[in-house]
Amino acid sequence: MKHLYLSVLMVLFSVTLSSAVPLSEIEKNEEDWQLAQTYLNRFYKLKDSSAGFASKNRNYVSKSSLSNKIKKMQEFFGLEITGNLDSATMGIMEKPRCGVPDVAEYNHFPGTIKWKKDKITYRILNYTPDISSTDVDTAIWRALKIWSDITPLKFTRIFEGEADIMISFGAREHGDNYPFDGANGLLAHAFPPAAGIGGDTHFDEDETWTMGSNGYNLFLVAAHEFGHALGLAHSRDPGALMFPTYTFASVNEFRLSQDDVSGIQALYGASNEIKPNPRPQPPKTPEKCDPYLSFDAVAGLRGEMLFFKDRFFWRRHPQMPEAQLTLINSFWPKIPAKIDAAYENFERDFLVVIQGNKYWAVNGYDVMPGYPKNIRRFGIPSSVRKIDAAVHIRTTSKTLFFAGDQYWSFDETKRAMDEGYPHLITDDWPGIPARVDAAFEQHGYIYFFRGPAQFLYNIREQRVLQIDRINQWVGC
């Protein structure tokens, strides 16, 4: 049984080198090329599709095979499908991730591989020196518990003998023919359910394991890998725990996505325990064509447009035909996973994001030192608990803050609130709803958002020019 299972794994984890036609159309340096080939070999089974021509030069590869695998990878991650090694594609390839291949568009491995029992044992063989053994034990227990909470599965720890799930830390070659690659690459991997090595879960000791946001959070990585150990494949949903790349999320507030729940319950069913306090509904990933879609915040950032919704945002670049959906914490792990408002400060070249009574200034990928700060520093009264929308007017250097049916005007040059505010929204912005969800300014126009509707407002003429549905901004 063990030998049969290993043959299945060799298909899932196969690494096939290829060589053939020059990479003339993909002008990338040697380092990018090596990364791309290794990535596609490991996760998309890159194969030589040439008619027998081969070269020992590593700068040569089957053109059609490479392009096809790049397209599959781009499709999986929701990128523009070009078949080329563009910056967005290389950005995904460079992210720390799970070592299991991105096998296909389904929630579990082919053939419905699963444990044929509900009581599963696990054993921790060794520990990382990065955190205490107690922290490791806790992280592993919590990572298994998120799956047992929603299924009939029960996990029992044993301290000797062979468990269903054998857990260990190791570096580089560590005994399973699937070596790790050093720090900040492959974080861990797990084998799907079966006898022998099936279910076993390995963590790369070259990584820095933590219980917080620095390094790699052991609970989050372990929870992902145990999904594989139970039979789940990678998900294409960027909000799912089973998405291939690592993103930090608040451990205390962590909940499986609807995609994760649907996948595991398709294998094992729902929990049959009656809980006195029902769990909240799992979070869903927003759909760009949802007719009731609304935005939490909208802002520009160095030529791109950002549309925030729940714990996600769509990035829209002028040169990209489609907006890319991304988790907020995959870009900025040190800001809240959900925000209320945002605006770009052009003069000072940073993005301001607001949640509750706090705000953060973000420069590129980095939160600037000294943040968060209280919104009272803008002169907003303490009676305001939440900012609904914010927009920066470049020509006047004013930032407008909207809350309820009122708005305030802040002078970014003087760093002071303008006198006489707040004003009623309906008094100063005819045609705009009494409350707004988001807003941004562009070329003398303000785009106001309320529910599924967008209002295009001409500042000079002080009137609404057009009302559209907001889905068009994200490619629907």
C-alpha positions in Angstrom: 0.0 0.0 0.0 2.8 2.4 0.9 4.6 1.8 -2.4 1.4 2.3 -4.4 0.8 5.6 -2.6 4.3 6.8 -3.2 3.8 6.2 -6.9 0.7 8.5 -6.7 2.8 11.1 -5.0 5.5 11.0 -7.7 2.8 12.1 -10.1 1.5 14.9 -7.9 5.0 16.2 -7.0 6.8 15.3 -10.3 9.7 17.5 -11.4 10.5 17.3 -15.1 13.2 19.4 -16.6 12.7 20.6 -20.2 14.9 21.9 -23.0 14.4 23.0 -26.6 13.7 26.3 -28.3 15.3 29.7 -27.3 13.4 31.9 -24.9 13.6 34.8 -27.3 10.3 36.4 -26.5 10.7 36.5 -22.7 13.3 39.1 -22.0 14.1 38.2 -18.4 17.4 37.9 -16.6 19.0 34.6 -15.7 17.8 34.8 -12.1 14.1 35.3 -13.2 14.5 32.4 -15.7 15.9 30.0 -13.2 13.1 30.9 -10.7 10.4 30.5 -13.3 11.6 27.1 -14.5 12.0 25.8 -11.0 8.6 27.1 -10.0 6.8 25.6 -13.1 8.6 22.3 -12.7 7.6 22.0 -9.1 4.0 23.2 -9.2 2.8 22.8 -12.7 4.7 19.8 -14.1 6.5 21.6 -16.8 7.3 19.1 -19.5 9.2 19.1 -22.8 6.7 19.3 -25.6 9.3 19.6 -28.4 9.8 17.2 -31.2 13.0 15.7 -29.8 15.3 18.7 -30.2 17.3 19.2 -27.0 20.1 21.4 -25.7 22.3 21.2 -22.6 22.0 25.0 -22.4 19.7 25.9 -19.5 18.7 29.1 -21.3 16.7 26.9 -23.8 13.3 25.5 -23.1 10.3 24.2 -24.9 8.6 27.5 -25.9 5.1 26.1 -26.1 5.4 24.1 -22.9 6.7 27.0 -21.0 4.1 29.4 -22.3 1.2 27.0 -21.6 2.3 26.4 -18.0 2.7 30.1 -17.4 -0.9 30.5 -18.7 -2.1 27.8 -16.3 -0.3 29.4 -13.4 -1.7 32.9 -14.4 -5.2 31.4 -14.6 -4.9 29.7 -11.2 -3.9 33.0 -9.5 -6.4 35.2 -11.4 -3.7 37.1 -13.3 -3.9 38.4 -16.9 -3.4 35.3 -19.1 -0.5 36.2 -21.3 1.9 33.3 -21.3 4.7 35.7 -20.5 6.9 36.3 -17.4 5.5 39.7 -16.6 6.0 41.5 -13.3 2.7 40.3 -11.8 3.5 36.7 -12.6 7.1 36.9 -11.2 5.7 38.6 -8.1 3.6 35.5 -7.4 6.5 33.2 -8.1 8.6 35.0 -5.6 6.1 34.7 -2.7 6.7 32.3 0.2 4.3 29.4 -0.2 3.3 25.8 0.4 5.4 23.1 -1.3 2.4 21.1 -2.6 1.6 21.6 -6.4 -1.3 23.6 -7.6 -2.9 20.5 -9.0 -6.3 21.7 -10.4 -9.5 23.6 -10.0 -11.2 21.5 -7.3 -11.3 21.3 -3.6 -9.8 17.9 -3.1 -7.3 15.6 -4.8 -8.4 13.5 -7.7 -10.2 10.3 -6.7 -11.6 11.9 -3.4 -8.5 10.9 -1.3 -9.6 11.0 2.3 -9.2 9.2 5.6 -11.7 6.4 5.9 -12.2 7.0 9.6 -13.2 9.9 11.8 -10.6 9.4 14.6 -7.2 10.4 13.5 -3.9 10.4 15.4 -1.0 12.8 15.3 2.5 12.8 16.7 5.0 15.7 17.0 8.5 14.1 16.3 10.6 17.2 17.0 10.6 20.9 17.7 11.9 24.1 16.2 14.2 26.1 18.4 12.4 29.3 17.3 9.6 29.1 19.8 8.9 27.1 22.9 7.7 23.5 22.7 4.5 24.6 24.5 3.9 27.1 21.7 4.5 24.5 19.1 2.1 22.1 20.8 -0.6 24.9 21.1 -0.2 25.9 17.4 -0.5 22.4 16.2 -3.6 21.7 18.4 -5.3 24.9 17.3 -4.5 24.2 13.6 -6.2 20.8 13.8 -9.1 22.1 15.8 -10.2 24.5 13.1 -10.9 21.4 10.9 -12.4 19.3 13.7 -14.8 22.1 14.7 -16.7 21.9 11.4 -16.4 18.1 10.7 -16.9 14.8 12.5 -13.1 14.4 12.7 -11.5 13.9 16.1 -7.7 14.3 16.5 -5.8 12.5 19.3 -2.1 13.1 20.0 0.1 10.1 20.7 3.7 10.2 21.9 5.1 6.9 20.5 4.5 4.6 17.6 3.3 5.6 14.2 0.5 8.2 14.0 -1.7 9.0 11.0 -0.1 12.4 10.8 3.6 12.5 11.7 4.8 16.1 12.2 8.4 17.2 12.0 10.8 20.1 11.3 13.6 19.6 8.9 15.8 21.5 6.4 16.8 20.9 2.8 16.9 17.1 2.3 14.9 15.8 5.2 14.1 12.2 4.2 11.1 12.3 1.8 12.7 13.1 -1.6 11.0 16.5 -1.6 13.7 18.9 -0.2 13.1 22.4 1.1 14.9 25.3 -0.5 16.1 27.5 2.4 14.5 30.5 4.0 11.6 32.4 2.5 10.7 29.9 -0.2 8.9 26.6 0.4 7.5 26.9 4.0 6.1 23.4 4.5 4.4 20.5 2.8 2.1 17.6 3.6 1.1 14.4 2.0 -2.6 13.5 1.3 -4.3 10.7 3.3 -2.9 7.2 2.9 -0.9 4.6 4.7 2.8 5.1 5.4 3.9 8.7 4.6 0.3 9.7 3.9 -0.8 12.6 6.1 2.8 13.4 7.3 3.5 17.1 7.6 6.9 18.7 7.4 8.0 22.2 8.2 11.1 23.9 6.9 13.5 24.5 9.8 15.3 27.2 7.8 12.3 29.5 8.2 11.7 31.6 11.3 8.6 30.2 13.1 6.6 32.5 15.3 3.3 32.8 17.1 2.8 36.4 15.8 3.1 38.4 12.6 6.9 38.4 12.3 8.5 35.5 10.5 6.0 32.8 9.6 3.1 32.1 11.9 3.2 28.4 12.7 -0.6 28.1 13.4 -1.5 29.5 9.9 1.0 27.4 8.0 0.1 24.3 10.0 -3.6 24.8 9.5 -3.0 25.0 5.7 -0.8 21.9 5.6 -3.3 19.9 7.7 -5.9 20.7 5.0 -3.6 18.8 2.6 -3.1 16.0 5.1 -6.9 15.6 5.2 -7.3 15.5 1.4 -7.7 19.2 0.3 -5.8 20.5 -2.7 -5.0 24.2 -3.2 -7.8 26.7 -3.8 -7.9 29.4 -6.4 -9.9 31.6 -3.9 -7.4 34.2 -2.6 -9.4 34.4 0.6 -9.2 30.7 1.4 -6.7 29.2 3.9 -5.9 26.7 1.1 -4.6 29.4 -1.3 -1.0 28.4 -2.1 0.9 31.6 -0.9 1.4 32.7 2.7 -0.5 35.6 4.1 -0.6 36.6 7.7 -4.0 36.9 9.3 -5.0 37.6 12.9 -4.8 34.3 14.7 -7.3 35.3 17.4 -9.9 36.3 14.9 -9.1 33.6 12.3 -12.0 31.8 10.6 -12.0 29.4 7.7 -13.5 30.8 4.5 -16.6 29.5 2.9 -14.5 27.8 0.2 -12.4 25.9 2.9 -15.6 24.9 4.7 -17.3 23.6 1.6 -14.2 21.7 0.6 -13.6 19.8 3.8 -17.3 19.1 4.4 -17.5 17.7 0.9 -15.0 15.1 2.1 -16.2 14.4 5.6 -19.5 16.1 6.2 -20.5 18.7 8.8 -19.9 18.4 12.5 -22.7 16.5 14.2 -22.2 18.3 17.5 -24.8 20.7 18.7 -23.0 23.9 20.0 -24.8 26.3 22.4 -23.3 29.3 20.5 -23.5 28.7 16.8 -20.4 29.8 14.9 -20.8 32.8 12.6 -21.1 32.2 8.9 -17.6 31.8 7.3 -16.4 34.8 5.3 -17.0 34.8 1.6 -14.8 36.2 -1.2 -16.5 39.1 -3.0 -17.7 38.4 -6.5 -16.9 41.2 -9.0 -20.2 40.6 -10.9 -22.4 40.6 -7.8 -25.3 43.0 -8.6 -25.3 44.1 -5.0 -21.5 44.7 -4.7 -20.5 47.7 -2.7 -17.0 49.1 -1.8 -15.8 49.9 1.7 -13.2 52.3 0.4 -11.6 53.5 -2.9 -8.2 55.2 -3.4 -5.4 55.6 -5.8 -1.8 54.5 -5.2 0.9 55.6 -7.6 -1.2 55.2 -10.8 -3.2 52.2 -9.6 -6.7 52.2 -8.3 -7.6 50.2 -5.2 -11.1 49.1 -4.4 -11.5 47.7 -0.9 -14.2 45.2 0.1 -14.2 43.3 3.4 -10.7 41.8 3.8 -9.8 42.1 0.1 -9.0 44.8 -2.4 -9.0 44.8 -6.2 -5.9 46.4 -7.8 -6.5 48.0 -11.2 -3.5 49.2 -13.2 -4.1 51.3 -16.3 -2.1 48.9 -18.4 -3.9 45.8 -17.1 -7.3 44.8 -18.6 -8.5 43.1 -15.4 -8.4 44.1 -11.8 -6.6 41.6 -9.5 -8.3 40.5 -6.2 -5.9 40.4 -3.3 -6.1 40.1 0.5 -5.4 43.3 2.3 -3.0 41.6 4.7 -1.0 40.0 1.9 0.2 43.6 1.1 0.0 45.2 4.5 0.0 42.7 7.3 0.3 45.4 9.9 -3.0 47.2 9.1 -6.5 46.0 9.9 -7.9 43.2 7.6 -10.9 45.4 6.9 -10.9 49.2 6.6 -13.5 52.0 6.6 -12.0 54.6 4.3 -8.8 55.4 2.4 -7.2 58.2 0.3 -4.0 59.0 -1.4 -2.0 62.0 -0.2 -0.3 63.1 -3.4 1.9 65.8 -1.8 3.4 63.5 0.8 3.3 60.3 -1.4 1.5 57.9 0.8 -1.8 56.1 1.2 -3.9 56.7 4.3 -6.2 53.9 5.5 -8.7 54.4 8.3 -10.4 51.9 10.5 -12.5 53.0 13.5 -10.8 55.9 15.2 -7.3 55.1 13.9 -5.4 55.7 10.7 -2.3 54.4 9.1 0.1 55.9 6.6 1.4 53.4 4.0 4.3 54.0 1.7 4.4 51.3 -0.9 4.4 48.0 1.0 5.5 49.6 4.3 3.5 51.1 7.2 5.3 54.3 8.1 6.8 54.6 11.6 4.7 56.0 14.4 1.3 54.7 13.2 -1.5 54.1 13.9 -2.6 57.5 15.0 -6.0 58.8 16.2 -8.3 60.5 13.7 -8.8 63.2 16.3 -5.5 64.6 15.1 -7.4 65.8 12.0 -9.8 67.7 14.2 -12.6 65.3 13.8 -14.8 65.4 17.0 -14.9 62.4 19.4 -18.6 61.9 18.7 -17.6 60.5 15.3 -16.9 56.8 15.7 -16.4 55.9 12.1 -15.3 57.6 8.9 -17.5 56.4 6.0 -15.4 57.8 3.1 -12.4 60.1 2.5 -11.2 61.8 -0.7 -8.2 64.1 -1.3 -8.6 66.9 -3.8 -5.3 67.5 -5.5 -5.9 71.0 -6.8 -6.9 72.4 -3.4 -4.8 70.1 -1.1 -8.0 69.5 0.9 -9.0 66.1 2.3 -12.7 65.6 2.8 -14.0 63.2 5.5 -17.5 61.8 5.3 -19.4 60.4 8.3 -23.1 59.8 8.4 -24.8 62.7 6.6 -22.0 65.2 7.3 -18.5 65.9 6.0 -15.4 67.8 7.1 -12.7 69.6 5.1 -9.1 69.2 6.3 -6.3 71.5 4.9 -3.3 69.3 4.3 -1.0 72.3 3.8 -2.0 74.0 7.1 -2.5 70.7 8.8 -5.8 72.0 10.3 -9.5 71.5 9.9 -11.2 74.3 7.9 -13.5 76.5 10.0 -17.3 76.1 9.9 -17.4 72.3 9.4 -19.1 70.0 9.4 -21.6 70.6 6.5 -24.5 68.5 5.4 -23.6 66.4 2.4 -26.8 67.2 0.6 -26.3 70.9 1.0 -22.9 71.0 -0.7 -23.1 68.1 -3.1 -26.4 68.2 -4.9 -27.5 64.9 -6.4 -25.2 62.9 -4.1 -26.9 60.5 -1.5 -27.1 61.7 2.1 -24.6 59.0 3.0 -21.7 57.6 0.9 -19.5 54.5 1.2 -16.4 55.6 -0.7 -15.0 58.4 -2.9 -12.0 59.4 -5.0 -11.0 62.3 -7.2 -9.6 62.2 -10.7 -9.2 65.0 -13.3 -11.6 67.4 -11.7 -14.3 64.8 -11.0 -15.2 63.0 -7.8 -16.5 59.5 -8.0 -18.9 58.9 -5.1 -20.0 55.3 -4.3 -23.1 54.3 -2.5 -24.2 50.6 -2.5 -24.0 49.2 -6.0 -24.1 52.7 -7.6 -21.4 55.2 -8.6 -22.1 58.9 -9.0 -19.8 60.9 -11.3 -19.7 64.5 -9.9 -18.3 67.5 -11.8 -16.6 69.7 -9.1 -16.6 72.9 -11.2 -20.2 72.6 -12.4 -21.4 71.2 -9.0 -23.6 68.5 -10.5 -23.9 64.8 -11.1 -23.0 63.9 -14.7 -23.7 60.2 -14.7 -24.8 57.3 -12.5 -23.3 53.8 -13.2 -23.0 50.5 -11.5 -19.7 50.0 -9.7 -18.9 46.5 -11.1 -17.4 48.1 -14.2 -14.4 49.1 -12.1 -13.4 45.5 -11.3 -14.0 44.0 -14.8 -17.7 43.1 -14.9 
